[in-house]
Amino acid sequence: MANPLTIILPQQLIHRRCTSSIVLRGLNNPRGIKLKQDGSLLLVEAGSGNAAQPFSGRLLQFKQNADGGYARYEVLADGFRSMNMQARMCRDEIFGLADIAYGDGRWLLSQTDYVSGSRILDLSSLPPQAIIHSRGNLNALCYHPQRHSWLTVKPDTNQAIEFIDGQPEAVVGVLADLSSGQHAVPVTIILDQNSKTDKANQPVLISLFSGELQGDANKMGINFEQGVSEIVRLDLATGEVTTVITGLTLATGMAFTEQGQLLVLELCDDFLEPMPANEVPQSAWHGGFKRYSGRLLRFDLDKCTMTCLARHLDTPSNLCVAGNTVFISEGMGLPGRPIANADGETVALEGYVRKLILPEN
């Protein structure tokens, strides 16, 4: 039974139109994105996933132009392993660099690498130095200023992990399986800025992507349930997990606005045309996740209200908020392969960053 304070997403939402534009194109699986105080963008690329380019993951910095655009960039760090999971998962998933976060006067990167071991890297020097090695899949990063710790999630073990300098990693939360027995698959973790508890015990919010159902080999790559993804709250002191929002489909990135409203991305709304295990389709093909069916949702957790701010996003994964501006990373999969866009036209898959201007209310 749902917690009385749980927001259950309805089938129909009020849609508020946002001003939208693509500010960066031609990227290779953009992931974590952050806006620096000088106006420049830091952007993580997981890489191309191309077997001929096994170390194509990069960290880029885009300087803002006089007109507000971001055409100029520099490569801050490169040469990170990029792994195409198509043969194992039969869908568009590229693993590598995952997220970037700031805290305690430094920027850190998270990287998933099943060959050499996953790492968290410190950007205080370039090239960045690994300060933590960890088994499994490291995803989003979050700094907790009162605990003086870094938090991440492991989608493959369904755990929330805490790192404190000089100490081994600690499991601070375990995410239970979802309604049909599929794994929770946590992907994003952020501080709960809406929490009424004292800051020393400030909880975190975690988005649960929801895992693929097992047992039907004919549906490999697309055997997901719609509407079972969740946002949960984790009490770091007790490990208690409570549901905040349910009814989502493949929830990915989250961020709070300056007004305390929660923004949540949904990767897609349906599952179509799994990728063949050992070949790349030469015609328009969804590749597991229905292309251009993602959304950006806004929740007022106090009033239990919600609106849809953007539709027809292409597999959105990460976002960051600066004032009334939101930047969203989109476009997951092998760059260049044919996909159908929101209008049904065949286009080449590419990673890009979208800029949205939020409505006032």
Secondary structure as UniProt FT lines:
FT   TURN            4..5
FT   STRAND          7..8
FT   STRAND          14..15
FT   STRAND          19..27
FT   STRAND          30..35
FT   TURN            37..38
FT   STRAND          41..45
FT   TURN            51..52
FT   TURN            54..55
FT   STRAND          57..63
FT   TURN            66..67
FT   STRAND          72..80
FT   STRAND          83..84
FT   HELIX           86..89
FT   STRAND          94..95
FT   STRAND          97..103
FT   TURN            104..105
FT   STRAND          106..111
FT   TURN            114..116
FT   STRAND          118..122
FT   TURN            123..124
FT   STRAND          129..134
FT   STRAND          141..144
FT   TURN            145..148
FT   STRAND          149..154
FT   TURN            155..158
FT   STRAND          159..163
FT   TURN            165..166
FT   STRAND          170..174
FT   TURN            179..180
FT   STRAND          186..191
FT   TURN            193..194
FT   HELIX           199..201
FT   STRAND          204..208
FT   HELIX           217..219
FT   TURN            220..222
FT   TURN            226..227
FT   STRAND          229..234
FT   TURN            236..238
FT   STRAND          241..248
FT   STRAND          251..256
FT   TURN            258..259
FT   STRAND          262..266
FT   STRAND          271..272
FT   STRAND          288..289
FT   TURN            291..292
FT   STRAND          294..300
FT   TURN            301..304
FT   STRAND          305..313
FT   STRAND          318..322
FT   TURN            323..324
FT   STRAND          325..330
FT   TURN            335..336
FT   STRAND          338..340
FT   TURN            342..343
FT   STRAND          346..348
FT   STRAND          351..357
//
